[in-house]
Amino acid sequence: MNPEEIKNLFDRRLGRYQAAIALEPVDRMPIACGSNYFAEVYSGNDHQTTVYNQEKWLEAEKIFIRDFPEVDVLRDNRIYAPLFDVVNCRTYRMPGRDLEANTWFQFVEKENMKADEYDLLIENPTAFMLERYLPRVLGDFAEPGSHRAQVALLKGGMAFAQMGQVMRNRGLTLEKECGMPQPTAGFFLAPFDVIADAFRGLNGVVMDMFRKPDKLRAACDALVDEMVNMALVTADPLKRYPIFVPTHKPMFLSPSQFEEFYWPSFKKTILTLLDAGHNVRAYLEGDWSKHWHHIKELPKGRVVCDIDDQADILKALDDIGGHQCLAGGVLSSMLILEKPKAVKERVKLLCEAAGKDKHLLINGGCNIPHDTKAENYRAMLDAICEFGIYDPSLKPMPKTPPKPVNDVGPRMLTSWEERVDEWGGIRGEESLIRQPWELFEKLAYVWIWSWVS
């Protein structure tokens, strides 16, 4: 294809995806399922190659797009292992390093914050990160101020910048050479999940709900601005793609616990991002059925909700379909173990249940398993293209993003005003100095918070 044809293909795919998110008419159901490393495995990579070799990773995705051109958006890889290696990060176990080369990476959840440290977290979250959290989870920072810690800080910053360049190059290459958009750009966590995943662990946070409920709620509130900042700095500046958020702990919470501890700060974070003109794609991991009625409290057509295997997608369509675009419906076990005929029948059922009014993106439970049978994935795509056709005359095009209601500025450790005061003023054109200075300041701030994910 020539550049104009590739641009038209990109616009058609992105327009279809954006229209579905906004609950607007589409020509056919978008194919917007996250590959979750299935694309790389299908193309011949083991897991170690995928997380360590960005050239092989990109080559694998090009092969996948060539063989499955019906796909409208392709999830990007979120793990760049060298970044974790250079600082001796203890929160992940990597394939080929800690695990066998063809084993998926693993997150190590443990107590990285003591129960009596809530006040420090609430009073100054970033000071807590620098003084307590990072020395505990980054092995080379265990002795702050040591030569090893100082060098690790340099390496960590350089690796973070390189990872950003890898991701930008990946996105631009797939856009310009393959006409392929991304399903998401940017990342954040629900404030409760930051505490439960990274700081206290599930055991610790469960005890805190009973022993320190006021402190836990206050800590969640204190983390809202940090998560908003991380999301906005890492998001697509053109606002073409929703910001990604996985949700990890609601499946363990009762409705009353969810409403008291999880939802208020999570809702506030999402609403702030929506007011800034972004959409959100939320992985509702586990069984969210006792909680998902709260999704109706969010503006209509702004949040894609991925429904996991443990929940009933048909019930989700009845309960919140038509208020937000949903994704899911094909069980992971079916993609891994069943035959193509069963997959096709499942897709037909889902297309009939959703119709054209309850917008659905047929997917596995939050992702396509990496050990999916290729013939089952092909059967799913073929069935979507057969049963998910609505109005071929429609040609949805990319949208102009909404104007932000609130302009949220980036968070920084040192404000520009403080720096100017330290210099004793600016003698020349201030903007020429301020713009690059604030860019590096906000990137350094995000680097600090990136380690909770």
N, C-alpha and C positions, 0 to 999 in steps of 0.2 A: 504494500500500500504506500501511496505517496503521503507527504505530511498533511495535506488537506484531508485526505480520507481518514488518516489516523485521528486527526482533531475531531472530525465529525463522529467517529466511533466513540471517542472519549466523551464527547458532549451527550451522545445518545445514551450511553451507559450511565453517566452521572445524572443526567436529567431524569431518567427512569427511577433511579435510586432515590433522588431527592423528592420526586413526586410521591413515591410510596410513603416516605417518611412523613410528608405533609398531608397524607390521606387524600391525595388528589388522583384523578383518573390516570391510568397508565395503559400502554399498549399490551404489555404482558407483565406477569409477576417478575420482579427483579430477582436475579440469582445473586444473592449477597451473603453467601455463607462463608464464615471464616474457615480458612484451611487448617489452622492449628498444626502446621508442619506436615499435613497430608501432601501438600504440593511438593515439598522438598523430598519427602519419602518416595512419592510417586516417581519423581524425576531421578532417583537413584542415590540421594544423599543419606548418610547416617546422621544421627542427631548431633554428634560432635562436629561434623563438617558444617552443618547448618549454623550452629551457634558460634563457630570460630572463623569460618571462611566466607566473607561477604561476597566474594566473586562467585563461588559455587552456589551460594544461596540465591543470588540474583539470576544466575544461569538456570537454576532449577525452576524458578518462577516463570521465566520466559518459555521453557519447555511446557510447563503446565498450561499457560495461557494459549500456547499454540494448539495443544491437544483438547482443550476445553474452552473454545472461543465464546461459548454461550454465557460464561461467567461475566457478571457486570462489575463487581468489585472484588478485590483480592486482599485479604488481611495481610498486614506486614508482620515480620518477626519482631518480637519485643525483647528478646534476649541477645545481647552482644557480649559473649563470655569474657573477652579480654578486659573489658571494663571492670568486671568483678575480680578478675585475677590480680590486676595491678595493685589493688588495695587490700588483697586477701580478705574478700568479703565472706562472712561466715553464714549468711542467710540463704545462700544457694549452694547446692551440690551440682556440679557440672558433668555432662557426659564426656568421657575421655579423661577427665581429671580425677574426680571422686567416684565416678560411676563408669560402667561399661560404655563403650563408644556409641552403642545404639540404644541407650537408655535415655528416657526423657529427663530433663533437668528436674530437680526437686527443691521445693522451698522448705527451709528449716524454721519452724515456728517454736520460739521459746520465750522465756521471760527476760526481756532486755530493759525493763524499767521496773524499779522497785515500787512496792505499794505506797511507800511514804514519799514518793517523788512527784505526786500529782501537783503540788503547789508550784514547783519549779516549772513544770510543763505548762500550767495554766498562766502563770505570770509572764513567761517568756519562752514560747515554744522553740524558737530557733536557738536560744542559749541552751535549752535542754538537749537539742539535737547535737550541738557541737561539744558540749561538756560531758554528757552522759551517754547518749545513744551511739553516736559514731565510734567512740573508743571501744564500745562493747561489740559492735557488729563488724567493724573493719579491723582486721587483725593488725595491720600495719599502723593503726592509730591507737593501739593499746597503751602506748606511752606518749601522750601528747607532748610536743616540743622536742622529741628525740629526732636525731638525724633521719632515722628510718621513716618517722611520721611526716617529716617535712618533705622528703623525697616522694613519699606516697601521695601526698597532697598534690604535688606537681604532676605525677603520673596520672592520678585520678582525673585531674582537670583536663589533661591532654587527651586521655582516653574518652572522656565525656564529649569533648569537641569532635573527636574522630567518629564516635558513634553517631552524633548528630549529622555529620557529613555523610556517613554511610546511609542513614535513613533518607536524607534529602536526595542523594544520588539515586537511591532505589526508587523513590517516588517519581522523580523526574524521568528516569529511564523508562519505567513502565508506562508513564503517561505519554512520552514522546515517541517511543518505539512500538508500543503495544496498544495504545489507546485505553489503558487500564487505570481507573480511579481506585482510591483507597476506601474501605468502609468506615474508617475512623482516623482521626489525627488528634494527638494530645491524650492526656491521661490524668486521672485522679482517683482517689479512694474516698469512700464514705468516711467521715471522721471517726465513727465508731470502729470501722475496720482498721484504720491506722493504729488505734490503740490495741485492738484485739489481735491483729495480725503481727504487727511489728514491735509494739511496746510491751504489753502485758501477757500476750498469748491468750488462748481461749480460757484456760483454767483460771488465770489471774483475773480476767475481765468478768467472768461469771461470779467470782467471789466479790469483786468490787461492786457489782450490781446490788449486792445485799449489804456489804460492809461500808462502802463509800459511794452511795448513789449520787449524792450532791457533787462530789469531786468528779465523778465520771461524766455527769452531764455537763459540768463546767468545762472539762477538758475537751469534750466533743465540740462545744461551742467555740472554744479557743482555736480549734483546728480548722474551722470553716474557711477563714481567710487564707490559710496556708494552702488548702486544697484548691480553692478558687485560683490562687496565684499559679500553682503548678499547672493546672488545667489550661489557663489562658496563655501562659508563656510557651507551652508545648503544643498548643492547638494550631490548626491551619490558619494563617493570618487572613486568607481569603474566605474563611468560614464555609468552605465547600463541604467539609466532612464533619460529622458529629464527633464529639469528644467521648472517649471510651472510659467507662467505669465498670469494673467487675464488683460484684457484691458477694462477700464471702461468709458472713456470719448470720444473716437473717434466718437461715434454715434452722439454726439452733435456738432461736428466740421465740418465746410465746408472743401472742398478739400484744399483750400489755407491756412486755419488755421492749418489743419493737417500737411501740408508740412512745414509750418513755425515753428510751436511750438512743435508738437508731434513727428513727425517721425525722425528728425535728431538725437536726443538724444536716442530715443528708438532703432533705427537702430544701433547706436554705441554700446549700451549696449549689444544687441543681438550678434553682430559681435565679440565683445570681448569674450563673453561666448563660441561662436562657435570656435574661435581661441584657447581657452583653452581646447578644446576637448569635450565639452558638446553639446548635442542637446537641443532644446527648444520646449515646447508645449504651444502654445498661444491660449487663449480663446478670439476670436474676437467677443466681446459681442456687442449686438445690430446689426445694419445693417452696415457692413463694406464695402459694395459693391462699394462705391465711393472712397475707400482707398486701397482696397486689391491688386490693380495692383502693389503697392510698394513691396509686398511680393516677387515679382520676382527679387528684388534687393538683396535678401539674397541667400546664396549658396543653390543649389538644394538638396533636400532630407535631410534637417537638422532641419526643423521647422514644427511640426504638427500644423495645423490650425483648431481649432474648430469653425464651422460656426453656429451662433446663429439662433433662430427661425425667427427673423425679416428679415433675409437675405435669398436669394434664393440659395439653395445648388446646384441646377443644373447649375445656372449661375456661381457659384464659380468653379464648375468642369470644365466648359468651359474656364474660365478666368485664373485660377491658378492651376487647377488639372493637374497632371503630372510634376509640378515644386515642389510642396510640398504635403505631405500626408494631406488629409483633413478629418475632422470628423463632424458628424451631420446628418441631413436629416429627422429625424422622429420628427414631431412637438410635443411639450409638451402637447398641447391640445389633440392630438391623443392618446398619451400614457395614459392620465388621463381619457378621455371621450369616445373614440371610442371603437369599438369591435375588437377582434383579427383578423378578416378577413381583415379589413381595414389596420391594421398594416402590415399584411403579404403582401398585395398588394403594399403598400408603399415601403417596403423593396425590393420587386422584381423590382420595377421601379428604385430604387437607384442602385441596383446591375447591372442592364442593362445599366444605364447611365454611371456608373463608369468603368465597364468592369474590366479587369485585369491590364490595363495600367495606369489609373487614380486612384491611390490608395486612397481608402475611408475606414474610420472606421465608420460604421453606429452607430449613437448615437442620443440622443435627442439634443436639441439646447444647446450645451456646457455641458449638464448633463442629467441624468435621474431624472425627478421630484420625490420628496419624496412621492407624492401621486399617483404615477403611479399604474395602475391596474396590479396585478401580472400576470394575464392571458395575458395582452398585452405585458408585458416584455418577457414572455415565447414565445409568438408568434413571437416577433422580433428575438429572438435567433434562434428559429426553422427555420425561413425564411432565416436568414443569412447562417445557415448551409445547407440550401437547394439550395439557389440561389448564394451564395458567394463562391462556390467551384471552384478552378482554376486548380491546378495540385496536386493531392493527393500524387504523387511520391516525391514531394519536402519535405525536412525536414530542414527548416531554423534553424540555431543554433545561440546562442548568439555571438555577435561580440566582437572583440578586439577593444577598443576605439581608435580613432585616436590620434596620438601624438600631444600635444599642440604646436601651433605656437608661442604663447606667454605664459610665465609662470607668472601669476599674483599672487603676494604675498598677504597675508592677511593684512588688514588695522588694525592698533592698535593706541590707544591714546598715549601710551608710547612705544617708540621703544626699542628693545633689547639693542642697543648701548647706549641709554640714561640710561637704568637701570644698565648696566655694569659699566658705568662711575660713577653712584651714589654709587655703591658698592666699587669702587676703583679697579676693575679688578676681574678676576676669577682665583683661585688658582688650581682648579682641572679640571676634564673633562667638558668642556663647554657645550657639547650637552646634557648631563644628566640634566643640569639645564635649558638650553634654551628651550628645547622641551615642557616640561609641563608649563613653564612660558608663552610661546607664545600661547599655547593652551587656557589657561584661559583668557589671554589678548584679543585674537580674539573673544572668545565667549562672553565676556563682551561687546565688541564693537558691535557685532551682536545683543545682547540684546537691546542695545540702539535703533537700527534702526528697530528692529522687530515691534515696536509700530506704524509704519506708515501703516502696513498692516491690 
